[in-house]
Amino acid sequence: MTSEEERRRQHRHRHKQRVVRGISDELVNDFDAAAHAAGSDRSNVTRQLWEWFARRPGAQLPERPAAPPAESDNHPK
């Protein structure tokens, strides 16, 4: 049987977690799919956006994948 401390250790993340509230599950799923289609992941794309928005030297917007056919019109802008 594992102790409470061992359970906490197993669930620790390498980096401090940042939480963004108020984002729907649908948007998270769409974002993850787009990041994957661009050959990346949610954390990497988010980090790039934050660095660009904060005007960090050398920061660039991440590449966006091509829009999926016909589905791009189904989501509100």
Buried (B, 14 or more C-beta within 10 A) or exposed (E): EEEEEEEEEEEEEEEEEEEEEEEEEEEEEBBEEBBEEBEBEEEEBBBBEEBBEEEEEEBEEBEEBEEEEEEEEEEEE
